[in-house]
Amino acid sequence: MSFSYPVAVKFSEIDLAGVVFNSHYLTWCEDAKWAFLERAGFGPDHLAQEHGNALVRHAEIDWVASLQPRDRAEIRVSAERVGVTSFTLRHEIWRAGDDPVLTATCVITYVWVGSGSATKTDLPPALRRALTPA
């Protein structure tokens, strides 16, 4: 599934070196993940019905180029790997415009955890199917 999530870069998200603070990359990716899952039919309300949630297990950020305040960015989200209890999403952050530029890549692995416990459990079968690349 091809998916893109828009971001408007704010002055407060850029550090003195002119680079997006790492925490903002992760916040953007979390918002993009939820929009991606919603489009696949697994938004927050549906996941609550599944009695579980996808929690960050591991995150990697690879910076490539800077974004500036007032830039428009686009986060392209794709499922990179789908396992039994976890899945990995690739988030490519592009500077939007006539000549798009890849600015960062965030690869985040999420583990499925049952509601009310800190125990990982199998992904719901319908979620696995929705995430599995065709």
C-alpha positions in Angstrom: 0.0 0.0 0.0 1.4 3.4 -1.0 0.8 6.0 1.6 1.9 9.6 2.2 1.4 11.9 5.2 2.0 15.7 5.0 4.0 17.7 7.6 4.4 21.4 7.9 7.9 22.1 9.5 7.8 24.6 12.4 10.5 26.9 13.7 10.4 25.1 17.1 11.2 21.7 15.5 14.6 22.9 14.2 17.8 23.0 16.3 20.7 25.5 16.1 22.4 23.4 13.5 19.4 23.7 11.2 18.4 20.1 11.7 15.1 18.7 12.9 15.3 17.5 16.5 15.2 13.7 16.6 12.2 13.6 18.9 10.2 15.5 16.2 11.1 12.9 13.5 9.7 10.3 15.9 6.6 12.3 16.6 6.0 12.8 12.9 6.4 9.1 12.3 4.0 8.2 15.1 1.4 10.5 13.5 2.1 9.0 10.1 1.9 5.4 11.5 -1.6 6.1 12.9 -2.8 7.6 9.6 -1.3 4.7 7.7 -3.0 2.2 10.0 -6.3 4.1 9.8 -6.2 3.9 6.0 -5.6 0.2 6.3 -8.7 -0.1 8.5 -6.8 -0.3 11.8 -7.1 3.1 13.4 -7.1 3.6 17.2 -10.7 2.6 17.7 -10.4 -0.6 15.8 -7.1 -1.5 17.6 -8.9 -1.0 20.9 -11.5 -3.6 19.7 -8.6 -6.0 19.0 -7.6 -5.6 22.7 -4.0 -4.6 21.9 -1.7 -2.0 20.6 1.5 -1.6 18.6 4.3 -0.3 20.8 7.8 0.9 19.6 10.4 -1.8 20.1 13.2 -0.3 18.1 13.7 2.9 16.1 16.5 4.1 13.8 16.8 7.6 12.2 19.1 8.2 9.3 19.5 11.9 8.6 20.3 12.8 4.9 19.5 16.5 4.4 18.0 19.4 6.4 14.5 20.8 6.4 13.9 24.4 7.1 11.0 26.1 9.0 8.0 26.5 6.8 9.1 23.6 4.5 6.5 21.2 3.6 7.5 17.6 4.1 5.9 14.3 3.1 6.3 11.1 5.0 6.0 8.0 2.8 5.1 5.0 4.9 5.5 1.4 3.8 5.5 -1.9 5.6 9.0 -3.3 5.4 8.5 -6.5 7.4 5.5 -8.3 9.0 6.2 -11.0 11.6 4.2 -13.0 14.0 4.2 -10.5 16.9 5.7 -7.5 15.3 6.0 -5.4 12.2 8.4 -2.8 10.8 7.5 0.4 9.0 9.8 2.4 6.8 9.1 6.2 7.0 10.9 8.2 4.3 10.7 11.9 5.0 10.8 14.0 1.8 11.0 17.7 1.3 7.9 18.4 -0.8 7.8 20.5 -3.8 8.7 20.5 -7.5 12.1 18.8 -6.8 11.5 16.5 -3.8 14.5 15.6 -1.7 14.9 12.7 0.7 15.8 14.3 4.1 15.6 11.3 6.5 14.6 7.7 6.9 13.1 6.3 10.0 12.7 2.5 10.3 10.6 1.6 13.3 9.7 -1.9 14.6 6.5 -2.2 16.6 5.6 -5.1 18.8 2.0 -6.1 19.4 1.1 -6.0 23.1 -2.2 -7.2 24.6 -4.3 -4.6 26.4 -3.7 -4.6 30.2 -0.5 -6.4 29.9 3.1 -5.8 29.0 3.3 -9.1 27.2 3.8 -9.4 23.4 1.3 -11.5 21.6 0.5 -12.5 18.0 -0.7 -9.8 15.6 -4.4 -10.0 14.8 -4.6 -12.0 11.5 -6.5 -9.2 9.7 -3.8 -6.7 10.7 -1.1 -9.0 9.4 -3.0 -9.3 6.1 -3.5 -5.5 5.8 0.3 -4.9 6.5 1.7 -7.6 4.3 3.1 -6.1 1.1 1.4 -7.5 -2.0 
